[in-house]
Amino acid sequence: MAKEHFTGKLDLTGQRFGKLTVLAPAERIGHYTAWLCRCECGREAVVATRRLRNGGTRSCGCLKPDGIPHPTYIDGTSPEMLTAAKVARKNNTSGVPGVEWVPSKGLWRATICFKGKRHYLGGYGKFEDAVKARKRAEEDLHDRFLQEVAAQAAGQ
């Protein structure tokens, strides 16, 4: 089932936020209403309403001094964020994204997020088994998705 688009509660079409002009409603980003926007530089980006209205996103990424664009979303998933997710976050204590120790259960839990949903991959007595489950899920979900996105981009 496709995610819902704009619900009609707030219409930002034609409004300007920084360098972005809202063109049309876009597919939701998780639970958030999103908008297709065109930047002054000519690129387009899909941005959540809250990021536009609170000033968190003011361009397609061309305003950022480090040159890294804000994430774009395809089917609720950001290819840029998936690529970045290969590195464990600073607050990750296991060193492996999506693998954490659950003291109350005495096991390692493996999870993965994809298309706006967290998928439970299982609880494991051995750290290595949880890591294997996570890596398998990355290949099955993330890597396949990134390959499809690259193929579509090459075909355009």
Rosetta constraint file for C-alpha pairs under 8 A:
AtomPair CA 3 CA 27 HARMONIC 6.42 0.50
AtomPair CA 3 CA 28 HARMONIC 6.34 0.50
AtomPair CA 4 CA 27 HARMONIC 6.50 0.50
AtomPair CA 4 CA 28 HARMONIC 6.43 0.50
AtomPair CA 5 CA 25 HARMONIC 6.47 0.50
AtomPair CA 5 CA 26 HARMONIC 5.93 0.50
AtomPair CA 5 CA 27 HARMONIC 4.96 0.50
AtomPair CA 5 CA 28 HARMONIC 5.86 0.50
AtomPair CA 5 CA 33 HARMONIC 7.01 0.50
AtomPair CA 5 CA 34 HARMONIC 7.80 0.50
AtomPair CA 6 CA 25 HARMONIC 5.50 0.50
AtomPair CA 6 CA 26 HARMONIC 7.02 0.50
AtomPair CA 6 CA 27 HARMONIC 7.66 0.50
AtomPair CA 6 CA 28 HARMONIC 7.75 0.50
AtomPair CA 6 CA 33 HARMONIC 6.24 0.50
AtomPair CA 6 CA 34 HARMONIC 7.50 0.50
AtomPair CA 12 CA 22 HARMONIC 6.32 0.50
AtomPair CA 12 CA 24 HARMONIC 7.98 0.50
AtomPair CA 12 CA 35 HARMONIC 7.99 0.50
AtomPair CA 13 CA 21 HARMONIC 7.93 0.50
AtomPair CA 13 CA 22 HARMONIC 5.00 0.50
AtomPair CA 13 CA 23 HARMONIC 5.50 0.50
AtomPair CA 13 CA 24 HARMONIC 5.58 0.50
AtomPair CA 13 CA 25 HARMONIC 7.47 0.50
AtomPair CA 14 CA 21 HARMONIC 6.11 0.50
AtomPair CA 14 CA 22 HARMONIC 5.15 0.50
AtomPair CA 14 CA 23 HARMONIC 6.06 0.50
AtomPair CA 15 CA 21 HARMONIC 5.77 0.50
AtomPair CA 15 CA 22 HARMONIC 5.59 0.50
AtomPair CA 16 CA 20 HARMONIC 5.64 0.50
AtomPair CA 16 CA 21 HARMONIC 4.44 0.50
AtomPair CA 16 CA 22 HARMONIC 6.39 0.50
AtomPair CA 17 CA 21 HARMONIC 6.37 0.50
AtomPair CA 17 CA 22 HARMONIC 7.96 0.50
AtomPair CA 17 CA 52 HARMONIC 6.22 0.50
AtomPair CA 17 CA 53 HARMONIC 7.56 0.50
AtomPair CA 17 CA 55 HARMONIC 7.40 0.50
AtomPair CA 17 CA 58 HARMONIC 5.85 0.50
AtomPair CA 18 CA 55 HARMONIC 7.81 0.50
AtomPair CA 18 CA 57 HARMONIC 7.98 0.50
AtomPair CA 18 CA 58 HARMONIC 4.47 0.50
AtomPair CA 18 CA 59 HARMONIC 6.46 0.50
AtomPair CA 19 CA 39 HARMONIC 5.38 0.50
AtomPair CA 19 CA 40 HARMONIC 5.43 0.50
AtomPair CA 19 CA 58 HARMONIC 5.74 0.50
AtomPair CA 19 CA 59 HARMONIC 5.11 0.50
AtomPair CA 20 CA 37 HARMONIC 5.81 0.50
AtomPair CA 20 CA 38 HARMONIC 5.49 0.50
AtomPair CA 20 CA 39 HARMONIC 4.46 0.50
AtomPair CA 20 CA 40 HARMONIC 6.57 0.50
AtomPair CA 20 CA 58 HARMONIC 6.19 0.50
AtomPair CA 20 CA 59 HARMONIC 5.51 0.50
AtomPair CA 20 CA 60 HARMONIC 7.35 0.50
AtomPair CA 21 CA 37 HARMONIC 5.34 0.50
AtomPair CA 21 CA 38 HARMONIC 5.35 0.50
AtomPair CA 21 CA 39 HARMONIC 6.45 0.50
AtomPair CA 22 CA 35 HARMONIC 6.43 0.50
AtomPair CA 22 CA 36 HARMONIC 6.06 0.50
AtomPair CA 22 CA 37 HARMONIC 4.33 0.50
AtomPair CA 22 CA 38 HARMONIC 6.57 0.50
AtomPair CA 23 CA 35 HARMONIC 7.23 0.50
AtomPair CA 23 CA 36 HARMONIC 5.53 0.50
AtomPair CA 23 CA 37 HARMONIC 5.21 0.50
AtomPair CA 23 CA 38 HARMONIC 6.76 0.50
AtomPair CA 24 CA 35 HARMONIC 5.81 0.50
AtomPair CA 24 CA 36 HARMONIC 5.31 0.50
AtomPair CA 24 CA 37 HARMONIC 7.22 0.50
AtomPair CA 25 CA 33 HARMONIC 7.95 0.50
AtomPair CA 25 CA 34 HARMONIC 6.25 0.50
AtomPair CA 25 CA 35 HARMONIC 4.49 0.50
AtomPair CA 25 CA 36 HARMONIC 5.96 0.50
AtomPair CA 26 CA 33 HARMONIC 7.58 0.50
AtomPair CA 26 CA 34 HARMONIC 5.23 0.50
AtomPair CA 26 CA 35 HARMONIC 4.68 0.50
AtomPair CA 26 CA 36 HARMONIC 5.45 0.50
AtomPair CA 26 CA 46 HARMONIC 6.81 0.50
AtomPair CA 27 CA 33 HARMONIC 7.32 0.50
AtomPair CA 27 CA 34 HARMONIC 6.19 0.50
AtomPair CA 27 CA 35 HARMONIC 7.64 0.50
AtomPair CA 27 CA 75 HARMONIC 7.39 0.50
AtomPair CA 27 CA 76 HARMONIC 7.52 0.50
AtomPair CA 28 CA 32 HARMONIC 5.51 0.50
AtomPair CA 28 CA 33 HARMONIC 4.81 0.50
AtomPair CA 28 CA 34 HARMONIC 5.20 0.50
AtomPair CA 28 CA 48 HARMONIC 7.72 0.50
AtomPair CA 28 CA 76 HARMONIC 6.81 0.50
AtomPair CA 29 CA 33 HARMONIC 6.47 0.50
AtomPair CA 29 CA 34 HARMONIC 6.18 0.50
AtomPair CA 29 CA 48 HARMONIC 6.61 0.50
AtomPair CA 29 CA 73 HARMONIC 7.21 0.50
AtomPair CA 29 CA 76 HARMONIC 5.00 0.50
AtomPair CA 29 CA 77 HARMONIC 7.81 0.50
AtomPair CA 29 CA 116 HARMONIC 7.40 0.50
AtomPair CA 30 CA 76 HARMONIC 6.03 0.50
AtomPair CA 30 CA 115 HARMONIC 7.61 0.50
AtomPair CA 30 CA 116 HARMONIC 4.92 0.50
AtomPair CA 30 CA 117 HARMONIC 7.98 0.50
AtomPair CA 32 CA 48 HARMONIC 6.01 0.50
AtomPair CA 32 CA 49 HARMONIC 7.03 0.50
AtomPair CA 32 CA 50 HARMONIC 7.81 0.50
AtomPair CA 33 CA 48 HARMONIC 5.74 0.50
AtomPair CA 33 CA 49 HARMONIC 5.78 0.50
AtomPair CA 34 CA 46 HARMONIC 6.39 0.50
AtomPair CA 34 CA 47 HARMONIC 5.31 0.50
AtomPair CA 34 CA 48 HARMONIC 4.07 0.50
AtomPair CA 34 CA 49 HARMONIC 5.44 0.50
AtomPair CA 35 CA 46 HARMONIC 5.39 0.50
AtomPair CA 35 CA 47 HARMONIC 5.37 0.50
AtomPair CA 35 CA 48 HARMONIC 6.30 0.50
AtomPair CA 35 CA 49 HARMONIC 6.82 0.50
AtomPair CA 36 CA 44 HARMONIC 6.90 0.50
AtomPair CA 36 CA 45 HARMONIC 5.84 0.50
AtomPair CA 36 CA 46 HARMONIC 4.53 0.50
AtomPair CA 36 CA 47 HARMONIC 6.61 0.50
AtomPair CA 37 CA 44 HARMONIC 5.51 0.50
AtomPair CA 37 CA 45 HARMONIC 5.33 0.50
AtomPair CA 37 CA 46 HARMONIC 6.08 0.50
AtomPair CA 37 CA 47 HARMONIC 7.17 0.50
AtomPair CA 38 CA 42 HARMONIC 6.24 0.50
AtomPair CA 38 CA 43 HARMONIC 5.85 0.50
AtomPair CA 38 CA 44 HARMONIC 4.41 0.50
AtomPair CA 38 CA 45 HARMONIC 6.49 0.50
AtomPair CA 38 CA 60 HARMONIC 7.77 0.50
AtomPair CA 39 CA 43 HARMONIC 5.47 0.50
AtomPair CA 39 CA 44 HARMONIC 6.04 0.50
AtomPair CA 39 CA 45 HARMONIC 7.63 0.50
AtomPair CA 39 CA 59 HARMONIC 5.87 0.50
AtomPair CA 39 CA 60 HARMONIC 5.83 0.50
AtomPair CA 40 CA 59 HARMONIC 7.98 0.50
AtomPair CA 41 CA 62 HARMONIC 7.61 0.50
AtomPair CA 43 CA 60 HARMONIC 6.64 0.50
AtomPair CA 44 CA 60 HARMONIC 6.69 0.50
AtomPair CA 45 CA 60 HARMONIC 5.71 0.50
AtomPair CA 45 CA 72 HARMONIC 6.03 0.50
AtomPair CA 46 CA 72 HARMONIC 5.83 0.50
AtomPair CA 46 CA 73 HARMONIC 6.54 0.50
AtomPair CA 47 CA 51 HARMONIC 6.66 0.50
AtomPair CA 47 CA 52 HARMONIC 6.87 0.50
AtomPair CA 47 CA 57 HARMONIC 7.50 0.50
AtomPair CA 47 CA 72 HARMONIC 7.57 0.50
AtomPair CA 48 CA 52 HARMONIC 6.60 0.50
AtomPair CA 49 CA 53 HARMONIC 6.15 0.50
AtomPair CA 50 CA 54 HARMONIC 5.89 0.50
AtomPair CA 51 CA 55 HARMONIC 6.01 0.50
AtomPair CA 51 CA 56 HARMONIC 4.75 0.50
AtomPair CA 51 CA 57 HARMONIC 5.35 0.50
AtomPair CA 52 CA 56 HARMONIC 6.30 0.50
AtomPair CA 52 CA 57 HARMONIC 5.55 0.50
AtomPair CA 52 CA 58 HARMONIC 6.87 0.50
AtomPair CA 57 CA 70 HARMONIC 7.67 0.50
AtomPair CA 58 CA 63 HARMONIC 7.62 0.50
AtomPair CA 59 CA 63 HARMONIC 6.03 0.50
AtomPair CA 60 CA 69 HARMONIC 6.15 0.50
AtomPair CA 60 CA 70 HARMONIC 6.17 0.50
AtomPair CA 61 CA 67 HARMONIC 6.78 0.50
AtomPair CA 61 CA 68 HARMONIC 6.27 0.50
AtomPair CA 61 CA 69 HARMONIC 3.73 0.50
AtomPair CA 61 CA 70 HARMONIC 5.05 0.50
AtomPair CA 62 CA 67 HARMONIC 6.29 0.50
AtomPair CA 62 CA 68 HARMONIC 7.81 0.50
AtomPair CA 62 CA 69 HARMONIC 6.53 0.50
AtomPair CA 63 CA 67 HARMONIC 7.55 0.50
AtomPair CA 64 CA 68 HARMONIC 6.62 0.50
AtomPair CA 64 CA 69 HARMONIC 7.19 0.50
AtomPair CA 71 CA 78 HARMONIC 5.93 0.50
AtomPair CA 71 CA 79 HARMONIC 7.65 0.50
AtomPair CA 71 CA 80 HARMONIC 5.89 0.50
AtomPair CA 71 CA 81 HARMONIC 6.76 0.50
AtomPair CA 72 CA 78 HARMONIC 5.48 0.50
AtomPair CA 72 CA 79 HARMONIC 7.32 0.50
AtomPair CA 72 CA 80 HARMONIC 7.35 0.50
AtomPair CA 73 CA 77 HARMONIC 5.05 0.50
AtomPair CA 73 CA 78 HARMONIC 4.40 0.50
AtomPair CA 73 CA 79 HARMONIC 7.15 0.50
AtomPair CA 74 CA 78 HARMONIC 6.22 0.50
AtomPair CA 74 CA 79 HARMONIC 7.67 0.50
AtomPair CA 75 CA 115 HARMONIC 6.28 0.50
AtomPair CA 76 CA 115 HARMONIC 4.83 0.50
AtomPair CA 76 CA 116 HARMONIC 5.80 0.50
AtomPair CA 77 CA 82 HARMONIC 7.93 0.50
AtomPair CA 77 CA 114 HARMONIC 6.54 0.50
AtomPair CA 77 CA 115 HARMONIC 4.86 0.50
AtomPair CA 77 CA 116 HARMONIC 6.69 0.50
AtomPair CA 78 CA 82 HARMONIC 6.31 0.50
AtomPair CA 79 CA 83 HARMONIC 6.31 0.50
AtomPair CA 79 CA 146 HARMONIC 6.29 0.50
AtomPair CA 79 CA 149 HARMONIC 7.80 0.50
AtomPair CA 80 CA 84 HARMONIC 6.33 0.50
AtomPair CA 81 CA 85 HARMONIC 5.93 0.50
AtomPair CA 82 CA 86 HARMONIC 7.02 0.50
AtomPair CA 82 CA 142 HARMONIC 6.73 0.50
AtomPair CA 85 CA 89 HARMONIC 7.86 0.50
AtomPair CA 85 CA 97 HARMONIC 6.97 0.50
AtomPair CA 86 CA 97 HARMONIC 6.96 0.50
AtomPair CA 87 CA 96 HARMONIC 7.56 0.50
AtomPair CA 87 CA 97 HARMONIC 6.77 0.50
AtomPair CA 88 CA 92 HARMONIC 6.08 0.50
AtomPair CA 88 CA 95 HARMONIC 5.73 0.50
AtomPair CA 88 CA 96 HARMONIC 5.51 0.50
AtomPair CA 88 CA 97 HARMONIC 4.74 0.50
AtomPair CA 89 CA 97 HARMONIC 7.07 0.50
AtomPair CA 92 CA 96 HARMONIC 7.28 0.50
AtomPair CA 92 CA 97 HARMONIC 7.08 0.50
AtomPair CA 92 CA 100 HARMONIC 7.63 0.50
AtomPair CA 93 CA 100 HARMONIC 7.21 0.50
AtomPair CA 94 CA 99 HARMONIC 6.49 0.50
AtomPair CA 94 CA 100 HARMONIC 5.96 0.50
AtomPair CA 94 CA 101 HARMONIC 7.39 0.50
AtomPair CA 96 CA 131 HARMONIC 7.14 0.50
AtomPair CA 98 CA 109 HARMONIC 7.95 0.50
AtomPair CA 98 CA 110 HARMONIC 5.57 0.50
AtomPair CA 98 CA 111 HARMONIC 4.96 0.50
AtomPair CA 98 CA 112 HARMONIC 5.69 0.50
AtomPair CA 98 CA 134 HARMONIC 6.71 0.50
AtomPair CA 99 CA 108 HARMONIC 6.67 0.50
AtomPair CA 99 CA 109 HARMONIC 5.68 0.50
AtomPair CA 99 CA 110 HARMONIC 4.61 0.50
AtomPair CA 99 CA 111 HARMONIC 6.54 0.50
AtomPair CA 99 CA 130 HARMONIC 6.51 0.50
AtomPair CA 99 CA 131 HARMONIC 6.60 0.50
AtomPair CA 99 CA 134 HARMONIC 7.23 0.50
AtomPair CA 100 CA 108 HARMONIC 5.58 0.50
AtomPair CA 100 CA 109 HARMONIC 5.38 0.50
AtomPair CA 100 CA 110 HARMONIC 6.72 0.50
AtomPair CA 101 CA 106 HARMONIC 7.50 0.50
AtomPair CA 101 CA 107 HARMONIC 6.00 0.50
AtomPair CA 101 CA 108 HARMONIC 4.51 0.50
AtomPair CA 101 CA 109 HARMONIC 6.22 0.50
AtomPair CA 102 CA 106 HARMONIC 5.86 0.50
AtomPair CA 102 CA 107 HARMONIC 5.55 0.50
AtomPair CA 102 CA 108 HARMONIC 5.97 0.50
AtomPair CA 102 CA 109 HARMONIC 6.63 0.50
AtomPair CA 103 CA 107 HARMONIC 6.80 0.50
AtomPair CA 106 CA 125 HARMONIC 7.41 0.50
AtomPair CA 107 CA 123 HARMONIC 5.90 0.50
AtomPair CA 107 CA 124 HARMONIC 5.37 0.50
AtomPair CA 107 CA 125 HARMONIC 4.99 0.50
AtomPair CA 107 CA 126 HARMONIC 7.44 0.50
AtomPair CA 108 CA 123 HARMONIC 5.47 0.50
AtomPair CA 108 CA 124 HARMONIC 4.99 0.50
AtomPair CA 108 CA 125 HARMONIC 6.19 0.50
AtomPair CA 108 CA 126 HARMONIC 6.84 0.50
AtomPair CA 108 CA 127 HARMONIC 5.96 0.50
AtomPair CA 108 CA 130 HARMONIC 6.17 0.50
AtomPair CA 109 CA 120 HARMONIC 7.92 0.50
AtomPair CA 109 CA 121 HARMONIC 7.46 0.50
AtomPair CA 109 CA 122 HARMONIC 5.93 0.50
AtomPair CA 109 CA 123 HARMONIC 4.47 0.50
AtomPair CA 109 CA 124 HARMONIC 6.35 0.50
AtomPair CA 109 CA 130 HARMONIC 6.49 0.50
AtomPair CA 110 CA 120 HARMONIC 6.44 0.50
AtomPair CA 110 CA 121 HARMONIC 5.16 0.50
AtomPair CA 110 CA 122 HARMONIC 5.67 0.50
AtomPair CA 110 CA 123 HARMONIC 6.44 0.50
AtomPair CA 110 CA 124 HARMONIC 7.96 0.50
AtomPair CA 110 CA 130 HARMONIC 5.38 0.50
AtomPair CA 110 CA 131 HARMONIC 7.21 0.50
AtomPair CA 110 CA 133 HARMONIC 6.79 0.50
AtomPair CA 110 CA 134 HARMONIC 5.90 0.50
AtomPair CA 111 CA 118 HARMONIC 6.67 0.50
AtomPair CA 111 CA 119 HARMONIC 5.50 0.50
AtomPair CA 111 CA 120 HARMONIC 4.64 0.50
AtomPair CA 111 CA 121 HARMONIC 5.17 0.50
AtomPair CA 111 CA 122 HARMONIC 7.40 0.50
AtomPair CA 111 CA 134 HARMONIC 6.69 0.50
AtomPair CA 112 CA 118 HARMONIC 5.63 0.50
AtomPair CA 112 CA 119 HARMONIC 5.24 0.50
AtomPair CA 112 CA 120 HARMONIC 6.83 0.50
AtomPair CA 112 CA 121 HARMONIC 7.33 0.50
AtomPair CA 112 CA 134 HARMONIC 6.92 0.50
AtomPair CA 112 CA 137 HARMONIC 7.15 0.50
AtomPair CA 112 CA 138 HARMONIC 7.63 0.50
AtomPair CA 113 CA 117 HARMONIC 5.41 0.50
AtomPair CA 113 CA 118 HARMONIC 4.21 0.50
AtomPair CA 113 CA 119 HARMONIC 5.96 0.50
AtomPair CA 114 CA 118 HARMONIC 6.49 0.50
AtomPair CA 114 CA 119 HARMONIC 7.54 0.50
AtomPair CA 114 CA 141 HARMONIC 7.22 0.50
AtomPair CA 114 CA 142 HARMONIC 7.37 0.50
AtomPair CA 121 CA 133 HARMONIC 6.58 0.50
AtomPair CA 121 CA 134 HARMONIC 7.16 0.50
AtomPair CA 121 CA 137 HARMONIC 7.97 0.50
AtomPair CA 122 CA 130 HARMONIC 7.49 0.50
AtomPair CA 122 CA 133 HARMONIC 7.86 0.50
AtomPair CA 123 CA 130 HARMONIC 7.08 0.50
AtomPair CA 124 CA 129 HARMONIC 6.23 0.50
AtomPair CA 124 CA 130 HARMONIC 5.68 0.50
AtomPair CA 125 CA 129 HARMONIC 7.69 0.50
AtomPair CA 126 CA 130 HARMONIC 6.76 0.50
AtomPair CA 127 CA 131 HARMONIC 6.31 0.50
AtomPair CA 128 CA 132 HARMONIC 6.20 0.50
AtomPair CA 129 CA 133 HARMONIC 6.28 0.50
AtomPair CA 130 CA 134 HARMONIC 6.25 0.50
AtomPair CA 131 CA 135 HARMONIC 6.14 0.50
AtomPair CA 132 CA 136 HARMONIC 6.12 0.50
AtomPair CA 133 CA 137 HARMONIC 6.27 0.50
AtomPair CA 134 CA 138 HARMONIC 6.19 0.50
AtomPair CA 135 CA 139 HARMONIC 6.31 0.50
AtomPair CA 136 CA 140 HARMONIC 6.15 0.50
AtomPair CA 137 CA 141 HARMONIC 5.79 0.50
AtomPair CA 137 CA 142 HARMONIC 7.50 0.50
AtomPair CA 138 CA 142 HARMONIC 4.89 0.50
AtomPair CA 138 CA 143 HARMONIC 6.05 0.50
AtomPair CA 139 CA 143 HARMONIC 4.81 0.50
AtomPair CA 139 CA 144 HARMONIC 6.44 0.50
AtomPair CA 140 CA 144 HARMONIC 6.00 0.50
AtomPair CA 141 CA 145 HARMONIC 6.10 0.50
AtomPair CA 142 CA 146 HARMONIC 6.14 0.50
AtomPair CA 143 CA 147 HARMONIC 6.17 0.50
AtomPair CA 144 CA 148 HARMONIC 6.25 0.50
AtomPair CA 145 CA 149 HARMONIC 6.22 0.50
AtomPair CA 146 CA 150 HARMONIC 6.13 0.50
AtomPair CA 147 CA 151 HARMONIC 6.09 0.50
AtomPair CA 148 CA 152 HARMONIC 6.16 0.50
AtomPair CA 149 CA 153 HARMONIC 6.16 0.50
AtomPair CA 150 CA 154 HARMONIC 6.12 0.50
AtomPair CA 151 CA 155 HARMONIC 6.17 0.50
AtomPair CA 152 CA 156 HARMONIC 6.44 0.50
